[in-house]
Amino acid sequence: MGRPKTDKHPARLTVTLDEEDYKEVCARAERNDVSAAWVIRRAVQDYLGRSSSSVMSSKKPAGRLESRK
């Protein structure tokens, strides 16, 4: 089950994080059983003011992909 299907076409973006930020993103993803990409998407939504309620809402994906370590 993943994200709901929409008419929107997602865009891909590559970012470079310093090691400390990367470790924190991975740690938060692990604690919340979500992917690192999910954490980054939610952070962008929060930054842009488009997030609903809390950072770790119930709209997380069904499974979590392994993050690079």
Secondary structure, DSSP 8 states (H G I E B T S, - for coil): --S---S-----------HHHHHHHHHHHHHHT--HHHHHHHHHHHHTT---SSTT-S---SS------
